[in-house]
Amino acid sequence: MAIAPDQPEGIAKFTRDNPYPYPILADADHSVFDAYDVVSRMASLGQRPAVFVIDRDQRVTFDSIGTQQWQIPGNSAVLDELSGLTGSGTA
């Protein structure tokens, strides 16, 4: 699942043109983004890129908050973390 700082209507329009294999939820009031310190910075020309893996017990087991889009961790790093959760029976 992904969370985007937009209204539900904006998410619906975006996903019509850019289909994703997982749901994208709207965070219109930025409450989730604020809770995880993912804020807009002028130096990053908009929203800071962030990736979090949160287990079933609501613990953050992996996080990465960058200042530029190229700082998003690679898929293999995130998939390794997810694989570890699945292997431990907590995912």
C-alpha positions in Angstrom: 0.0 0.0 0.0 1.1 3.6 -0.6 0.0 6.8 1.0 0.0 10.0 -1.0 -0.5 13.6 0.2 -3.5 14.3 -1.9 -7.3 14.3 -2.0 -9.1 11.0 -2.9 -10.2 12.6 -6.2 -6.5 13.4 -7.1 -5.5 9.8 -6.2 -8.3 8.4 -8.4 -7.3 10.5 -11.3 -3.6 9.6 -10.9 -4.2 5.9 -10.7 -6.5 6.0 -13.8 -3.5 7.1 -15.8 -0.9 5.3 -13.8 -2.1 1.9 -12.7 -0.4 0.3 -9.6 -0.6 -3.3 -8.4 -1.4 -2.1 -4.9 -3.8 0.5 -3.3 -2.8 4.1 -2.9 -4.6 5.9 0.0 -5.1 9.6 0.3 -3.6 11.6 3.2 -5.4 14.9 2.4 -4.7 16.5 5.8 -1.0 15.2 5.9 -1.6 13.5 9.3 0.2 10.3 8.3 3.0 12.3 6.6 3.4 14.5 9.7 3.4 11.5 12.0 6.4 10.0 10.2 8.2 13.4 9.5 7.7 13.2 5.8 7.4 16.9 5.1 7.7 19.2 2.1 11.1 20.9 1.7 11.9 23.6 -0.7 15.3 22.1 -1.4 13.7 18.9 -2.6 11.3 20.7 -4.9 8.3 19.2 -3.2 7.5 16.2 -1.1 10.4 14.3 0.4 10.6 10.7 -0.7 10.0 8.2 2.0 9.6 4.4 2.3 8.5 2.7 5.5 7.8 -1.0 6.3 5.5 -1.4 9.2 4.8 -4.9 10.6 1.5 -6.2 11.9 2.3 -5.0 15.4 2.6 -1.4 14.0 6.4 -1.3 14.4 8.5 0.4 11.8 11.0 -2.2 10.8 12.5 -0.3 7.9 12.6 3.4 7.0 14.2 5.7 4.6 13.5 9.4 4.3 15.5 11.2 1.6 15.7 14.8 0.3 15.6 13.9 -3.4 13.7 11.3 -5.5 17.0 9.5 -6.4 17.4 8.7 -2.7 14.5 6.2 -2.6 15.9 2.8 -1.6 16.1 0.1 -4.2 13.4 -2.4 -4.6 15.7 -5.2 -3.4 16.3 -3.5 0.0 12.6 -3.1 0.6 11.8 -6.6 -0.7 14.5 -8.1 1.5 12.8 -6.4 4.5 9.4 -7.6 3.5 10.7 -11.1 2.9 12.1 -11.1 6.4 8.7 -10.2 7.9 7.0 -13.0 5.9 9.6 -15.5 6.9 9.2 -14.7 10.6 5.4 -15.0 10.4 4.8 -11.4 11.5 3.8 -10.0 8.1 
